[in-house]
Amino acid sequence: MSDLQQQVQNTIDELVESGAERALQVAVYKDGDLVVDAVAGTDPATGRAITGDSPIYSSSSRSARRSTSSSCAP
């Protein structure tokens, strides 16, 4: 396991263990190559451990505001 992979895994494990997050997936690509593939937590609906294949919904209100602002700009 690379140092970066271990650092990311440790960080998301800490976030889940602290209760700050229920589950996390992190994928990092560099030049088209997967360099980090980390998961932590459980699915609150089923109690099953999250895997790299688990679908996780995510959203960002910041991105929506930015895209709305840029599309409305004169």
C-alpha positions as a Markdown table, in Angstrom:
| # | Residue | x | y | z |
|---|---|---|---|---|
| 1 | Met | 0.0 | 0.0 | 0.0 |
| 2 | Ser | 1.4 | 3.4 | -1.0 |
| 3 | Asp | 2.0 | 6.2 | 1.6 |
| 4 | Leu | -0.8 | 8.3 | 0.0 |
| 5 | Gln | -3.2 | 5.4 | 0.0 |
| 6 | Gln | -2.5 | 4.8 | 3.7 |
| 7 | Gln | -2.8 | 8.5 | 4.6 |
| 8 | Val | -6.2 | 8.7 | 2.9 |
| 9 | Gln | -7.4 | 5.5 | 4.4 |
| 10 | Asn | -6.3 | 6.6 | 7.9 |
| 11 | Thr | -8.1 | 9.9 | 7.5 |
| 12 | Ile | -11.4 | 8.5 | 6.3 |
| 13 | Asp | -11.3 | 5.8 | 9.0 |
| 14 | Glu | -10.9 | 8.5 | 11.6 |
| 15 | Leu | -13.8 | 10.5 | 10.1 |
| 16 | Val | -16.1 | 7.5 | 10.3 |
| 17 | Glu | -14.9 | 6.4 | 13.7 |
| 18 | Ser | -15.5 | 10.0 | 15.1 |
| 19 | Gly | -19.0 | 10.1 | 13.8 |
| 20 | Ala | -18.3 | 13.0 | 11.5 |
| 21 | Glu | -19.2 | 10.8 | 8.5 |
| 22 | Arg | -21.2 | 7.6 | 8.1 |
| 23 | Ala | -19.4 | 6.3 | 5.1 |
| 24 | Leu | -16.8 | 7.6 | 2.6 |
| 25 | Gln | -15.3 | 6.6 | -0.7 |
| 26 | Val | -12.2 | 8.3 | -2.1 |
| 27 | Ala | -10.7 | 7.7 | -5.5 |
| 28 | Val | -7.7 | 9.6 | -6.8 |
| 29 | Tyr | -6.5 | 9.4 | -10.3 |
| 30 | Lys | -3.2 | 10.8 | -11.6 |
| 31 | Asp | -2.5 | 10.8 | -15.3 |
| 32 | Gly | -5.4 | 8.4 | -15.8 |
| 33 | Asp | -4.1 | 5.9 | -13.3 |
| 34 | Leu | -5.9 | 5.0 | -10.1 |
| 35 | Val | -3.5 | 5.9 | -7.2 |
| 36 | Val | -5.9 | 5.8 | -4.3 |
| 37 | Asp | -9.0 | 3.7 | -3.8 |
| 38 | Ala | -10.2 | 3.9 | -0.2 |
| 39 | Val | -13.5 | 3.2 | 1.5 |
| 40 | Ala | -14.7 | 3.3 | 5.1 |
| 41 | Gly | -18.0 | 2.9 | 7.0 |
| 42 | Thr | -21.2 | 1.1 | 6.6 |
| 43 | Asp | -24.5 | 1.6 | 4.7 |
| 44 | Pro | -26.9 | 3.0 | 7.3 |
| 45 | Ala | -29.9 | 1.3 | 5.6 |
| 46 | Thr | -28.4 | -2.2 | 5.5 |
| 47 | Gly | -25.5 | -2.2 | 8.0 |
| 48 | Arg | -23.3 | -3.7 | 5.3 |
| 49 | Ala | -19.7 | -2.5 | 4.9 |
| 50 | Ile | -19.1 | 0.0 | 2.1 |
| 51 | Thr | -17.0 | -1.3 | -0.8 |
| 52 | Gly | -15.4 | 0.3 | -3.8 |
| 53 | Asp | -18.5 | -0.8 | -5.7 |
| 54 | Ser | -21.1 | 0.7 | -3.3 |
| 55 | Pro | -23.1 | 3.5 | -4.8 |
| 56 | Ile | -23.0 | 6.6 | -2.7 |
| 57 | Tyr | -25.1 | 9.7 | -3.4 |
| 58 | Ser | -23.2 | 13.0 | -3.2 |
| 59 | Ser | -24.1 | 16.6 | -3.9 |
| 60 | Ser | -22.6 | 20.0 | -3.6 |
| 61 | Ser | -24.6 | 23.1 | -3.2 |
| 62 | Arg | -21.5 | 25.2 | -3.9 |
| 63 | Ser | -21.2 | 23.7 | -7.4 |
| 64 | Ala | -24.9 | 24.4 | -8.1 |
| 65 | Arg | -24.5 | 28.0 | -7.0 |
| 66 | Arg | -21.4 | 28.5 | -9.1 |
| 67 | Ser | -22.9 | 26.9 | -12.2 |
| 68 | Thr | -26.1 | 28.9 | -11.8 |
| 69 | Ser | -24.2 | 32.1 | -11.3 |
| 70 | Ser | -22.1 | 31.5 | -14.4 |
| 71 | Ser | -25.1 | 30.7 | -16.5 |
| 72 | Cys | -27.0 | 33.8 | -15.4 |
| 73 | Ala | -24.1 | 36.2 | -15.8 |
| 74 | Pro | -24.6 | 38.8 | -18.6 |
